[in-house]
Amino acid sequence: MAKNTLSSTFRKLDIDQYNDDLYVEESGGESAEIAHQGPDEAEVNALLNGSKAEEALKVVLRNAPINAKGFDVKDKAFALAMKCMLAIRTSEMDALVQSLEPELVDTLMKYIYRGFESPSEGSSGHLLAWHEKAFAHGGLGSIIRVMTARKTV
């Protein structure tokens, strides 16, 4: 028989602290408010009109409203991202994805998967090409990080 079976000293861990219902979103202060605004639509449209779709996509990815709570900002940023991705030819995708930082590749992958959720006319084939290039650069880890992320675009 085990010694000291009536002892309760092992019960010092408070498991309620790990409950998802008690999860509190961290506030990032003033810099988080800037991130909530998303990409500047005028700047992105100016870059798209100037035949600089690659730069426009980078602006959208850098300023993705990941921490935004409202879906209106996220929807506007998604529409801009799709506009940029559809403006870039398949032959230019590989060089662009290779020039992105790993965090931006993950953000691109988030936009690709969101595009798969709500496909528009002619976007599915283009998104598959983007997925192929992003997967080649980001690897399986990028997909796993996107699928398990709490914060969406």
N, CA, C and O atoms as a GROMACS GRO file, in nm:
protein
  612
    1MET      N    1   0.084  -0.117   0.000
    1MET     CA    2   0.000   0.000   0.000
    1MET      C    3   0.089   0.124   0.000
    1MET      O    4   0.195   0.125   0.062
    2ALA      N    5   0.044   0.229  -0.070
    2ALA     CA    6   0.123   0.351  -0.083
    2ALA      C    7   0.123   0.430   0.047
    2ALA      O    8   0.025   0.431   0.122
    3LYS      N    9   0.234   0.493   0.070
    3LYS     CA   10   0.246   0.577   0.188
    3LYS      C   11   0.176   0.710   0.166
    3LYS      O   12   0.174   0.761   0.054
    4ASN      N   13   0.122   0.764   0.267
    4ASN     CA   14   0.071   0.900   0.266
    4ASN      C   15  -0.038   0.922   0.160
    4ASN      O   16  -0.033   1.021   0.088
    5THR      N   17  -0.134   0.833   0.150
    5THR     CA   18  -0.238   0.846   0.049
    5THR      C   19  -0.339   0.954   0.081
    5THR      O   20  -0.414   0.996  -0.007
    6LEU      N   21  -0.344   1.000   0.201
    6LEU     CA   22  -0.439   1.104   0.238
    6LEU      C   23  -0.379   1.244   0.223
    6LEU      O   24  -0.446   1.343   0.250
    7SER      N   25  -0.255   1.253   0.180
    7SER     CA   26  -0.190   1.382   0.164
    7SER      C   27  -0.243   1.454   0.040
    7SER      O   28  -0.269   1.390  -0.062
    8SER      N   29  -0.258   1.584   0.048
    8SER     CA   30  -0.305   1.663  -0.066
    8SER      C   31  -0.200   1.764  -0.113
    8SER      O   32  -0.235   1.865  -0.174
    9THR      N   33  -0.075   1.738  -0.086
    9THR     CA   34   0.031   1.831  -0.124
    9THR      C   35   0.056   1.833  -0.274
    9THR      O   36   0.114   1.929  -0.326
   10PHE      N   37   0.013   1.730  -0.345
   10PHE     CA   38   0.034   1.727  -0.489
   10PHE      C   39  -0.067   1.816  -0.562
   10PHE      O   40  -0.054   1.836  -0.683
   11ARG      N   41  -0.166   1.868  -0.493
   11ARG     CA   42  -0.272   1.946  -0.555
   11ARG      C   43  -0.245   2.096  -0.549
   11ARG      O   44  -0.333   2.174  -0.513
   12LYS      N   45  -0.126   2.135  -0.585
   12LYS     CA   46  -0.090   2.276  -0.580
   12LYS      C   47  -0.102   2.346  -0.715
   12LYS      O   48  -0.088   2.468  -0.722
   13LEU      N   49  -0.128   2.274  -0.819
   13LEU     CA   50  -0.138   2.332  -0.953
   13LEU      C   51  -0.282   2.379  -0.977
   13LEU      O   52  -0.377   2.302  -0.963
   14ASP      N   53  -0.296   2.504  -1.014
   14ASP     CA   54  -0.427   2.560  -1.043
   14ASP      C   55  -0.458   2.538  -1.191
   14ASP      O   56  -0.408   2.612  -1.276
   15ILE      N   57  -0.538   2.439  -1.222
   15ILE     CA   58  -0.566   2.406  -1.362
   15ILE      C   59  -0.663   2.505  -1.426
   15ILE      O   60  -0.676   2.508  -1.548
   16ASP      N   61  -0.732   2.584  -1.348
   16ASP     CA   62  -0.825   2.682  -1.404
   16ASP      C   63  -0.754   2.791  -1.482
   16ASP      O   64  -0.816   2.856  -1.566
   17GLN      N   65  -0.626   2.812  -1.457
   17GLN     CA   66  -0.553   2.915  -1.531
   17GLN      C   67  -0.534   2.876  -1.677
   17GLN      O   68  -0.503   2.963  -1.759
   18TYR      N   69  -0.552   2.750  -1.712
   18TYR     CA   70  -0.536   2.705  -1.850
   18TYR      C   71  -0.669   2.694  -1.924
   18TYR      O   72  -0.673   2.646  -2.037
   19ASN      N   73  -0.777   2.737  -1.863
   19ASN     CA   74  -0.909   2.730  -1.923
   19ASN      C   75  -0.919   2.833  -2.036
   19ASN      O   76  -0.883   2.949  -2.017
   20ASP      N   77  -0.967   2.791  -2.152
   20ASP     CA   78  -0.981   2.881  -2.267
   20ASP      C   79  -1.085   2.989  -2.244
   20ASP      O   80  -1.078   3.095  -2.307
   21ASP      N   81  -1.181   2.965  -2.157
   21ASP     CA   82  -1.284   3.066  -2.130
   21ASP      C   83  -1.226   3.187  -2.057
   21ASP      O   84  -1.285   3.295  -2.061
   22LEU      N   85  -1.114   3.171  -1.993
   22LEU     CA   86  -1.051   3.280  -1.919
   22LEU      C   87  -0.942   3.349  -2.000
   22LEU      O   88  -0.867   3.430  -1.946
   23TYR      N   89  -0.932   3.317  -2.128
   23TYR     CA   90  -0.828   3.375  -2.214
   23TYR      C   91  -0.852   3.524  -2.230
   23TYR      O   92  -0.963   3.567  -2.263
   24VAL      N   93  -0.747   3.603  -2.206
   24VAL     CA   94  -0.755   3.748  -2.220
   24VAL      C   95  -0.659   3.789  -2.330
   24VAL      O   96  -0.541   3.754  -2.328
   25GLU      N   97  -0.712   3.863  -2.427
   25GLU     CA   98  -0.630   3.911  -2.538
   25GLU      C   99  -0.532   4.014  -2.487
   25GLU      O  100  -0.568   4.105  -2.413
   26GLU      N  101  -0.406   4.000  -2.527
   26GLU     CA  102  -0.304   4.095  -2.486
   26GLU      C  103  -0.320   4.224  -2.564
   26GLU      O  104  -0.347   4.222  -2.684
   27SER      N  105  -0.303   4.334  -2.495
   27SER     CA  106  -0.311   4.463  -2.565
   27SER      C  107  -0.170   4.507  -2.598
   27SER      O  108  -0.080   4.502  -2.514
   28GLY      N  109  -0.154   4.551  -2.721
   28GLY     CA  110  -0.022   4.592  -2.766
   28GLY      C  111   0.001   4.741  -2.757
   28GLY      O  112   0.105   4.790  -2.800
   29GLY      N  113  -0.094   4.814  -2.700
   29GLY     CA  114  -0.076   4.958  -2.686
   29GLY      C  115  -0.102   5.031  -2.815
   29GLY      O  116  -0.187   4.990  -2.895
   30GLU      N  117  -0.030   5.139  -2.836
   30GLU     CA  118  -0.052   5.225  -2.952
   30GLU      C  119  -0.009   5.159  -3.082
   30GLU      O  120  -0.073   5.179  -3.185
   31SER      N  121   0.097   5.080  -3.078
   31SER     CA  122   0.143   5.016  -3.202
   31SER      C  123   0.041   4.913  -3.251
   31SER      O  124   0.032   4.889  -3.371
   32ALA      N  125  -0.034   4.852  -3.160
   32ALA     CA  126  -0.137   4.758  -3.200
   32ALA      C  127  -0.253   4.830  -3.268
   32ALA      O  128  -0.316   4.775  -3.358
   33GLU      N  129  -0.281   4.953  -3.227
   33GLU     CA  130  -0.387   5.030  -3.291
   33GLU      C  131  -0.352   5.061  -3.436
   33GLU      O  132  -0.439   5.060  -3.522
   34ILE      N  133  -0.226   5.087  -3.463
   34ILE     CA  134  -0.182   5.112  -3.600
   34ILE      C  135  -0.199   4.986  -3.684
   34ILE      O  136  -0.238   4.994  -3.800
   35ALA      N  137  -0.169   4.871  -3.625
   35ALA     CA  138  -0.182   4.745  -3.698
   35ALA      C  139  -0.329   4.712  -3.726
   35ALA      O  140  -0.358   4.639  -3.820
   36HIS      N  141  -0.421   4.765  -3.644
   36HIS     CA  142  -0.562   4.739  -3.665
   36HIS      C  143  -0.614   4.807  -3.791
   36HIS      O  144  -0.715   4.763  -3.847
   37GLN      N  145  -0.549   4.912  -3.836
   37GLN     CA  146  -0.598   4.988  -3.949
   37GLN      C  147  -0.580   4.914  -4.081
   37GLN      O  148  -0.657   4.937  -4.174
   38GLY      N  149  -0.486   4.828  -4.091
   38GLY     CA  150  -0.463   4.754  -4.214
   38GLY      C  151  -0.384   4.836  -4.314
   38GLY      O  152  -0.336   4.946  -4.282
   39PRO      N  153  -0.369   4.785  -4.435
   39PRO     CA  154  -0.290   4.855  -4.537
   39PRO      C  155  -0.363   4.979  -4.588
   39PRO      O  156  -0.486   4.986  -4.586
   40ASP      N  157  -0.286   5.075  -4.633
   40ASP     CA  158  -0.340   5.198  -4.689
   40ASP      C  159  -0.391   5.169  -4.830
   40ASP      O  160  -0.314   5.137  -4.920
   41GLU      N  161  -0.521   5.180  -4.848
   41GLU     CA  162  -0.583   5.143  -4.976
   41GLU      C  163  -0.536   5.233  -5.090
   41GLU      O  164  -0.515   5.186  -5.202
   42ALA      N  165  -0.519   5.361  -5.062
   42ALA     CA  166  -0.475   5.454  -5.166
   42ALA      C  167  -0.333   5.421  -5.213
   42ALA      O  168  -0.304   5.425  -5.332
   43GLU      N  169  -0.246   5.388  -5.118
   43GLU     CA  170  -0.108   5.353  -5.152
   43GLU      C  171  -0.102   5.226  -5.236
   43GLU      O  172  -0.028   5.218  -5.334
   44VAL      N  173  -0.181   5.126  -5.196
   44VAL     CA  174  -0.183   4.998  -5.268
   44VAL      C  175  -0.238   5.017  -5.409
   44VAL      O  176  -0.183   4.964  -5.505
   45ASN      N  177  -0.346   5.093  -5.422
   45ASN     CA  178  -0.403   5.118  -5.555
   45ASN      C  179  -0.308   5.198  -5.643
   45ASN      O  180  -0.301   5.174  -5.763
   46ALA      N  181  -0.234   5.294  -5.584
   46ALA     CA  182  -0.136   5.370  -5.661
   46ALA      C  183  -0.025   5.278  -5.713
   46ALA      O  184   0.019   5.292  -5.826
   47LEU      N  185   0.020   5.185  -5.629
   47LEU     CA  186   0.123   5.090  -5.672
   47LEU      C  187   0.070   4.996  -5.780
   47LEU      O  188   0.141   4.963  -5.875
   48LEU      N  189  -0.055   4.954  -5.766
   48LEU     CA  190  -0.114   4.866  -5.868
   48LEU      C  191  -0.129   4.939  -6.000
   48LEU      O  192  -0.105   4.881  -6.106
   49ASN      N  193  -0.169   5.065  -5.995
   49ASN     CA  194  -0.183   5.143  -6.119
   49ASN      C  195  -0.049   5.173  -6.183
   49ASN      O  196  -0.041   5.194  -6.304
   50GLY      N  197   0.056   5.176  -6.102
   50GLY     CA  198   0.190   5.202  -6.154
   50GLY      C  199   0.263   5.076  -6.193
   50GLY      O  200   0.385   5.078  -6.208
   51SER      N  201   0.192   4.967  -6.210
   51SER     CA  202   0.249   4.837  -6.250
   51SER      C  203   0.354   4.786  -6.152
   51SER      O  204   0.454   4.726  -6.191
   52LYS      N  205   0.330   4.810  -6.025
   52LYS     CA  206   0.418   4.760  -5.920
   52LYS      C  207   0.337   4.670  -5.826
   52LYS      O  208   0.329   4.696  -5.706
   53ALA      N  209   0.278   4.566  -5.881
   53ALA     CA  210   0.192   4.477  -5.804
   53ALA      C  211   0.270   4.403  -5.696
   53ALA      O  212   0.215   4.373  -5.590
   54GLU      N  213   0.398   4.373  -5.722
   54GLU     CA  214   0.479   4.303  -5.623
   54GLU      C  215   0.497   4.389  -5.498
   54GLU      O  216   0.485   4.340  -5.386
   55GLU      N  217   0.525   4.518  -5.518
   55GLU     CA  218   0.541   4.609  -5.405
   55GLU      C  219   0.408   4.629  -5.333
   55GLU      O  220   0.405   4.639  -5.210
   56ALA      N  221   0.299   4.634  -5.409
   56ALA     CA  222   0.167   4.649  -5.348
   56ALA      C  223   0.135   4.530  -5.259
   56ALA      O  224   0.080   4.548  -5.150
   57LEU      N  225   0.168   4.409  -5.303
   57LEU     CA  226   0.143   4.290  -5.222
   57LEU      C  227   0.229   4.292  -5.096
   57LEU      O  228   0.182   4.254  -4.989
   58LYS      N  229   0.352   4.337  -5.107
   58LYS     CA  230   0.438   4.346  -4.988
   58LYS      C  231   0.382   4.446  -4.888
   58LYS      O  232   0.388   4.422  -4.767
   59VAL      N  233   0.326   4.557  -4.935
   59VAL     CA  234   0.265   4.656  -4.845
   59VAL      C  235   0.146   4.594  -4.774
   59VAL      O  236   0.128   4.613  -4.654
   60VAL      N  237   0.064   4.519  -4.847
   60VAL     CA  238  -0.052   4.455  -4.787
   60VAL      C  239  -0.009   4.352  -4.684
   60VAL      O  240  -0.068   4.344  -4.576
   61LEU      N  241   0.093   4.273  -4.714
   61LEU     CA  242   0.138   4.169  -4.621
   61LEU      C  243   0.201   4.228  -4.495
   61LEU      O  244   0.180   4.178  -4.385
   62ARG      N  245   0.278   4.337  -4.512
   62ARG     CA  246   0.341   4.400  -4.395
   62ARG      C  247   0.239   4.465  -4.302
   62ARG      O  248   0.259   4.470  -4.181
   63ASN      N  249   0.130   4.513  -4.358
   63ASN     CA  250   0.030   4.585  -4.279
   63ASN      C  251  -0.098   4.504  -4.262
   63ASN      O  252  -0.206   4.562  -4.250
   64ALA      N  253  -0.089   4.374  -4.261
   64ALA     CA  254  -0.206   4.289  -4.245
   64ALA      C  255  -0.268   4.312  -4.107
   64ALA      O  256  -0.196   4.313  -4.007
   65PRO      N  257  -0.400   4.330  -4.101
   65PRO     CA  258  -0.467   4.357  -3.973
   65PRO      C  259  -0.492   4.229  -3.894
   65PRO      O  260  -0.606   4.191  -3.870
   66ILE      N  261  -0.386   4.164  -3.853
   66ILE     CA  262  -0.399   4.036  -3.782
   66ILE      C  263  -0.460   4.056  -3.644
   66ILE      O  264  -0.537   3.971  -3.598
   67ASN      N  265  -0.428   4.165  -3.577
   67ASN     CA  266  -0.478   4.190  -3.442
   67ASN      C  267  -0.612   4.261  -3.439
   67ASN      O  268  -0.666   4.286  -3.331
   68ALA      N  269  -0.669   4.295  -3.553
   68ALA     CA  270  -0.796   4.367  -3.558
   68ALA      C  271  -0.909   4.277  -3.511
   68ALA      O  272  -0.912   4.158  -3.539
   69LYS      N  273  -1.001   4.337  -3.439
   69LYS     CA  274  -1.115   4.262  -3.390
   69LYS      C  275  -1.233   4.269  -3.487
   69LYS      O  276  -1.314   4.176  -3.493
   70GLY      N  277  -1.243   4.377  -3.564
   70GLY     CA  278  -1.354   4.393  -3.657
   70GLY      C  279  -1.325   4.327  -3.790
   70GLY      O  280  -1.213   4.330  -3.840
   71PHE      N  281  -1.428   4.268  -3.848
   71PHE     CA  282  -1.410   4.200  -3.975
   71PHE      C  283  -1.411   4.296  -4.093
   71PHE      O  284  -1.368   4.259  -4.202
   72ASP      N  285  -1.458   4.419  -4.074
   72ASP     CA  286  -1.461   4.512  -4.186
   72ASP      C  287  -1.320   4.548  -4.231
   72ASP      O  288  -1.295   4.557  -4.352
   73VAL      N  289  -1.229   4.569  -4.137
   73VAL     CA  290  -1.090   4.599  -4.172
   73VAL      C  291  -1.024   4.478  -4.238
   73VAL      O  292  -0.951   4.492  -4.335
   74LYS      N  293  -1.051   4.361  -4.184
   74LYS     CA  294  -0.993   4.239  -4.239
   74LYS      C  295  -1.047   4.210  -4.379
   74LYS      O  296  -0.973   4.163  -4.466
   75ASP      N  297  -1.175   4.238  -4.400
   75ASP     CA  298  -1.233   4.216  -4.533
   75ASP      C  299  -1.174   4.310  -4.637
   75ASP      O  300  -1.148   4.269  -4.750
   76LYS      N  301  -1.152   4.435  -4.599
   76LYS     CA  302  -1.091   4.531  -4.692
   76LYS      C  303  -0.948   4.490  -4.726
   76LYS      O  304  -0.906   4.496  -4.842
   77ALA      N  305  -0.874   4.447  -4.624
   77ALA     CA  306  -0.735   4.404  -4.648
   77ALA      C  307  -0.732   4.278  -4.733
   77ALA      O  308  -0.644   4.262  -4.818
   78PHE      N  309  -0.827   4.187  -4.712
   78PHE     CA  310  -0.834   4.065  -4.792
   78PHE      C  311  -0.864   4.098  -4.938
   78PHE      O  312  -0.805   4.040  -5.029
   79ALA      N  313  -0.956   4.192  -4.960
   79ALA     CA  314  -0.988   4.232  -5.097
   79ALA      C  315  -0.866   4.293  -5.166
   79ALA      O  316  -0.843   4.267  -5.284
   80LEU      N  317  -0.789   4.373  -5.093
   80LEU     CA  318  -0.667   4.430  -5.150
   80LEU      C  319  -0.564   4.322  -5.179
   80LEU      O  320  -0.497   4.326  -5.283
   81ALA      N  321  -0.551   4.226  -5.088
   81ALA     CA  322  -0.454   4.117  -5.108
   81ALA      C  323  -0.491   4.035  -5.231
   81ALA      O  324  -0.404   3.999  -5.310
   82MET      N  325  -0.620   4.004  -5.246
   82MET     CA  326  -0.663   3.927  -5.362
   82MET      C  327  -0.640   4.005  -5.491
   82MET      O  328  -0.600   3.949  -5.592
   83LYS      N  329  -0.666   4.135  -5.486
   83LYS     CA  330  -0.645   4.220  -5.604
   83LYS      C  331  -0.497   4.217  -5.644
   83LYS      O  332  -0.464   4.209  -5.763
   84CYS      N  333  -0.409   4.224  -5.544
   84CYS     CA  334  -0.265   4.222  -5.572
   84CYS      C  335  -0.220   4.085  -5.623
   84CYS      O  336  -0.144   4.076  -5.719
   85MET      N  337  -0.268   3.978  -5.558
   85MET     CA  338  -0.226   3.844  -5.599
   85MET      C  339  -0.272   3.811  -5.740
   85MET      O  340  -0.200   3.746  -5.816
   86LEU      N  341  -0.393   3.855  -5.775
   86LEU     CA  342  -0.445   3.827  -5.909
   86LEU      C  343  -0.377   3.911  -6.016
   86LEU      O  344  -0.380   3.877  -6.134
   87ALA      N  345  -0.315   4.023  -5.974
   87ALA     CA  346  -0.246   4.110  -6.071
   87ALA      C  347  -0.106   4.061  -6.105
   87ALA      O  348  -0.047   4.106  -6.204
   88ILE      N  349  -0.054   3.970  -6.025
   88ILE     CA  350   0.083   3.921  -6.047
   88ILE      C  351   0.077   3.795  -6.132
   88ILE      O  352   0.000   3.703  -6.103
   89ARG      N  353   0.160   3.792  -6.236
   89ARG     CA  354   0.164   3.675  -6.324
   89ARG      C  355   0.233   3.558  -6.255
   89ARG      O  356   0.312   3.575  -6.162
   90THR      N  357   0.202   3.440  -6.303
   90THR     CA  358   0.258   3.317  -6.246
   90THR      C  359   0.410   3.313  -6.258
   90THR      O  360   0.477   3.260  -6.170
   91SER      N  361   0.463   3.368  -6.365
   91SER     CA  362   0.608   3.366  -6.384
   91SER      C  363   0.681   3.457  -6.285
   91SER      O  364   0.801   3.439  -6.261
   92GLU      N  365   0.611   3.554  -6.227
   92GLU     CA  366   0.673   3.647  -6.132
   92GLU      C  367   0.657   3.603  -5.987
   92GLU      O  368   0.721   3.659  -5.898
   93MET      N  369   0.574   3.504  -5.962
   93MET     CA  370   0.542   3.462  -5.826
   93MET      C  371   0.663   3.409  -5.750
   93MET      O  372   0.686   3.446  -5.635
   94ASP      N  373   0.740   3.322  -5.815
   94ASP     CA  374   0.850   3.255  -5.746
   94ASP      C  375   0.952   3.355  -5.693
   94ASP      O  376   0.995   3.344  -5.578
   95ALA      N  377   0.992   3.451  -5.775
   95ALA     CA  378   1.090   3.551  -5.731
   95ALA      C  379   1.035   3.635  -5.618
   95ALA      O  380   1.109   3.671  -5.526
   96LEU      N  381   0.907   3.667  -5.622
   96LEU     CA  382   0.846   3.747  -5.516
   96LEU      C  383   0.842   3.671  -5.384
   96LEU      O  384   0.878   3.725  -5.280
   97VAL      N  385   0.799   3.546  -5.389
   97VAL     CA  386   0.789   3.466  -5.266
   97VAL      C  387   0.928   3.442  -5.208
   97VAL      O  388   0.944   3.441  -5.086
   98GLN      N  389   1.029   3.423  -5.292
   98GLN     CA  390   1.165   3.403  -5.243
   98GLN      C  391   1.219   3.527  -5.173
   98GLN      O  392   1.305   3.517  -5.085
   99SER      N  393   1.169   3.644  -5.211
   99SER     CA  394   1.218   3.768  -5.150
   99SER      C  395   1.147   3.802  -5.019
   99SER      O  396   1.187   3.897  -4.951
  100LEU      N  397   1.043   3.728  -4.983
  100LEU     CA  398   0.967   3.757  -4.861
  100LEU      C  399   1.034   3.697  -4.739
  100LEU      O  400   1.101   3.593  -4.746
  101GLU      N  401   1.015   3.764  -4.626
  101GLU     CA  402   1.061   3.712  -4.497
  101GLU      C  403   0.966   3.599  -4.455
  101GLU      O  404   0.853   3.594  -4.503
  102PRO      N  405   1.010   3.509  -4.367
  102PRO     CA  406   0.924   3.396  -4.328
  102PRO      C  407   0.789   3.438  -4.268
  102PRO      O  408   0.688   3.371  -4.292
  103GLU      N  409   0.786   3.547  -4.193
  103GLU     CA  410   0.660   3.593  -4.134
  103GLU      C  411   0.562   3.637  -4.244
  103GLU      O  412   0.442   3.614  -4.235
  104LEU      N  413   0.617   3.701  -4.347
  104LEU     CA  414   0.532   3.747  -4.457
  104LEU      C  415   0.483   3.630  -4.543
  104LEU      O  416   0.374   3.636  -4.600
  105VAL      N  417   0.564   3.525  -4.552
  105VAL     CA  418   0.519   3.405  -4.624
  105VAL      C  419   0.401   3.343  -4.549
  105VAL      O  420   0.306   3.296  -4.612
  106ASP      N  421   0.408   3.341  -4.417
  106ASP     CA  422   0.296   3.289  -4.338
  106ASP      C  423   0.171   3.374  -4.356
  106ASP      O  424   0.061   3.321  -4.367
  107THR      N  425   0.188   3.505  -4.360
  107THR     CA  426   0.074   3.594  -4.382
  107THR      C  427   0.016   3.573  -4.522
  107THR      O  428  -0.106   3.573  -4.540
  108LEU      N  429   0.103   3.556  -4.620
  108LEU     CA  430   0.058   3.526  -4.756
  108LEU      C  431  -0.022   3.396  -4.758
  108LEU      O  432  -0.125   3.387  -4.823
  109MET      N  433   0.027   3.296  -4.686
  109MET     CA  434  -0.042   3.168  -4.680
  109MET      C  435  -0.179   3.184  -4.614
  109MET      O  436  -0.275   3.117  -4.653
  110LYS      N  437  -0.189   3.272  -4.514
  110LYS     CA  438  -0.319   3.298  -4.451
  110LYS      C  439  -0.417   3.357  -4.552
  110LYS      O  440  -0.533   3.318  -4.557
  111TYR      N  441  -0.370   3.451  -4.634
  111TYR     CA  442  -0.456   3.509  -4.736
  111TYR      C  443  -0.494   3.406  -4.842
  111TYR      O  444  -0.606   3.408  -4.893
  112ILE      N  445  -0.402   3.317  -4.875
  112ILE     CA  446  -0.432   3.213  -4.974
  112ILE      C  447  -0.542   3.122  -4.922
  112ILE      O  448  -0.637   3.092  -4.995
  113TYR      N  449  -0.532   3.079  -4.797
  113TYR     CA  450  -0.634   2.991  -4.741
  113TYR      C  451  -0.767   3.063  -4.725
  113TYR      O  452  -0.873   3.003  -4.741
  114ARG      N  453  -0.762   3.191  -4.693
  114ARG     CA  454  -0.888   3.267  -4.686
  114ARG      C  455  -0.949   3.278  -4.826
  114ARG      O  456  -1.071   3.276  -4.840
  115GLY      N  457  -0.866   3.291  -4.926
  115GLY     CA  458  -0.917   3.293  -5.063
  115GLY      C  459  -0.979   3.160  -5.103
  115GLY      O  460  -1.075   3.157  -5.180
  116PHE      N  461  -0.925   3.050  -5.051
  116PHE     CA  462  -0.984   2.918  -5.077
  116PHE      C  463  -1.122   2.907  -5.012
  116PHE      O  464  -1.210   2.838  -5.063
  117GLU      N  465  -1.141   2.975  -4.898
  117GLU     CA  466  -1.270   2.971  -4.828
  117GLU      C  467  -1.380   3.037  -4.909
  117GLU      O  468  -1.494   2.990  -4.908
  118SER      N  469  -1.347   3.144  -4.978
  118SER     CA  470  -1.449   3.216  -5.057
  118SER      C  471  -1.394   3.245  -5.196
  118SER      O  472  -1.352   3.358  -5.225
  119PRO      N  473  -1.394   3.144  -5.283
  119PRO     CA  474  -1.336   3.164  -5.416
  119PRO      C  475  -1.423   3.255  -5.503
  119PRO      O  476  -1.546   3.254  -5.494
  120SER      N  477  -1.357   3.332  -5.587
  120SER     CA  478  -1.428   3.414  -5.684
  120SER      C  479  -1.400   3.357  -5.823
  120SER      O  480  -1.327   3.260  -5.838
  121GLU      N  481  -1.459   3.418  -5.922
  121GLU     CA  482  -1.446   3.369  -6.060
  121GLU      C  483  -1.300   3.374  -6.105
  121GLU      O  484  -1.241   3.482  -6.112
  122GLY      N  485  -1.241   3.260  -6.135
  122GLY     CA  486  -1.106   3.252  -6.188
  122GLY      C  487  -0.994   3.264  -6.085
  122GLY      O  488  -0.877   3.268  -6.122
  123SER      N  489  -1.028   3.271  -5.956
  123SER     CA  490  -0.922   3.289  -5.857
  123SER      C  491  -0.863   3.158  -5.806
  123SER      O  492  -0.751   3.157  -5.756
  124SER      N  493  -0.936   3.048  -5.817
  124SER     CA  494  -0.891   2.922  -5.758
  124SER      C  495  -0.760   2.872  -5.820
  124SER      O  496  -0.670   2.831  -5.747
  125GLY      N  497  -0.750   2.875  -5.950
  125GLY     CA  498  -0.627   2.830  -6.016
  125GLY      C  499  -0.509   2.919  -5.982
  125GLY      O  500  -0.397   2.871  -5.963
  126HIS      N  501  -0.534   3.048  -5.973
  126HIS     CA  502  -0.427   3.142  -5.938
  126HIS      C  503  -0.383   3.121  -5.793
  126HIS      O  504  -0.264   3.128  -5.762
  127LEU      N  505  -0.480   3.097  -5.704
  127LEU     CA  506  -0.447   3.071  -5.563
  127LEU      C  507  -0.370   2.940  -5.548
  127LEU      O  508  -0.282   2.929  -5.462
  128LEU      N  509  -0.401   2.842  -5.629
  128LEU     CA  510  -0.325   2.716  -5.624
  128LEU      C  511  -0.180   2.738  -5.665
  128LEU      O  512  -0.089   2.679  -5.608
  129ALA      N  513  -0.160   2.823  -5.765
  129ALA     CA  514  -0.023   2.856  -5.807
  129ALA      C  515   0.050   2.930  -5.694
  129ALA      O  516   0.167   2.902  -5.667
  130TRP      N  517  -0.020   3.024  -5.629
  130TRP     CA  518   0.041   3.094  -5.515
  130TRP      C  519   0.075   2.995  -5.403
  130TRP      O  520   0.181   3.004  -5.342
  131HIS      N  521  -0.017   2.902  -5.378
  131HIS     CA  522   0.006   2.804  -5.271
  131HIS      C  523   0.129   2.719  -5.302
  131HIS      O  524   0.209   2.690  -5.212
  132GLU      N  525   0.144   2.679  -5.426
  132GLU     CA  526   0.260   2.598  -5.465
  132GLU      C  527   0.390   2.674  -5.437
  132GLU      O  528   0.484   2.617  -5.381
  133LYS      N  529   0.396   2.801  -5.475
  133LYS     CA  530   0.517   2.881  -5.456
  133LYS      C  531   0.543   2.908  -5.308
  133LYS      O  532   0.657   2.899  -5.262
  134ALA      N  533   0.437   2.940  -5.233
  134ALA     CA  534   0.453   2.968  -5.090
  134ALA      C  535   0.493   2.842  -5.014
  134ALA      O  536   0.573   2.848  -4.921
  135PHE      N  537   0.438   2.727  -5.054
  135PHE     CA  538   0.475   2.601  -4.990
  135PHE      C  539   0.620   2.565  -5.020
  135PHE      O  540   0.690   2.514  -4.933
  136ALA      N  541   0.664   2.591  -5.142
  136ALA     CA  542   0.802   2.561  -5.178
  136ALA      C  543   0.900   2.644  -5.096
  136ALA      O  544   1.009   2.596  -5.062
  137HIS      N  545   0.861   2.766  -5.062
  137HIS     CA  546   0.952   2.852  -4.984
  137HIS      C  547   0.932   2.834  -4.834
  137HIS      O  548   1.030   2.828  -4.759
  138GLY      N  549   0.807   2.826  -4.787
  138GLY     CA  550   0.779   2.819  -4.644
  138GLY      C  551   0.779   2.680  -4.587
  138GLY      O  552   0.799   2.662  -4.467
  139GLY      N  553   0.757   2.580  -4.671
  139GLY     CA  554   0.756   2.442  -4.626
  139GLY      C  555   0.629   2.406  -4.551
  139GLY      O  556   0.534   2.484  -4.544
  140LEU      N  557   0.631   2.288  -4.495
  140LEU     CA  558   0.517   2.236  -4.421
  140LEU      C  559   0.492   2.316  -4.293
  140LEU      O  560   0.379   2.327  -4.246
  141GLY      N  561   0.600   2.371  -4.238
  141GLY     CA  562   0.587   2.451  -4.116
  141GLY      C  563   0.498   2.572  -4.136
  141GLY      O  564   0.424   2.610  -4.045
  142SER      N  565   0.504   2.632  -4.251
  142SER     CA  566   0.420   2.748  -4.280
  142SER      C  567   0.272   2.710  -4.277
  142SER      O  568   0.190   2.782  -4.222
  143ILE      N  569   0.240   2.597  -4.335
  143ILE     CA  570   0.100   2.551  -4.336
  143ILE      C  571   0.055   2.521  -4.195
  143ILE      O  572  -0.056   2.558  -4.157
  144ILE      N  573   0.137   2.456  -4.117
  144ILE     CA  574   0.100   2.422  -3.981
  144ILE      C  575   0.081   2.547  -3.897
  144ILE      O  576  -0.013   2.556  -3.819
  145ARG      N  577   0.171   2.646  -3.913
  145ARG     CA  578   0.156   2.771  -3.837
  145ARG      C  579   0.028   2.843  -3.874
  145ARG      O  580  -0.038   2.901  -3.788
  146VAL      N  581  -0.009   2.841  -4.001
  146VAL     CA  582  -0.131   2.909  -4.045
  146VAL      C  583  -0.254   2.836  -3.993
  146VAL      O  584  -0.349   2.900  -3.947
  147MET      N  585  -0.254   2.704  -4.000
  147MET     CA  586  -0.371   2.627  -3.957
  147MET      C  587  -0.393   2.632  -3.806
  147MET      O  588  -0.507   2.620  -3.759
  148THR      N  589  -0.287   2.649  -3.730
  148THR     CA  590  -0.301   2.650  -3.584
  148THR      C  591  -0.302   2.789  -3.524
  148THR      O  592  -0.314   2.804  -3.403
  149ALA      N  593  -0.290   2.892  -3.606
  149ALA     CA  594  -0.287   3.029  -3.555
  149ALA      C  595  -0.424   3.071  -3.506
  149ALA      O  596  -0.526   3.038  -3.567
  150ARG      N  597  -0.426   3.143  -3.395
  150ARG     CA  598  -0.552   3.197  -3.341
  150ARG      C  599  -0.589   3.325  -3.414
  150ARG      O  600  -0.707   3.356  -3.431
  151LYS      N  601  -0.489   3.399  -3.457
  151LYS     CA  602  -0.515   3.527  -3.521
  151LYS      C  603  -0.522   3.508  -3.673
  151LYS      O  604  -0.434   3.448  -3.734
  152THR      N  605  -0.629   3.558  -3.731
  152THR     CA  606  -0.653   3.540  -3.874
  152THR      C  607  -0.641   3.673  -3.947
  152THR      O  608  -0.629   3.780  -3.886
  153VAL      N  609  -0.646   3.665  -4.078
  153VAL     CA  610  -0.644   3.787  -4.160
  153VAL      C  611  -0.781   3.810  -4.220
  153VAL      O  612  -0.801   3.907  -4.292
   0.00000   0.00000   0.00000
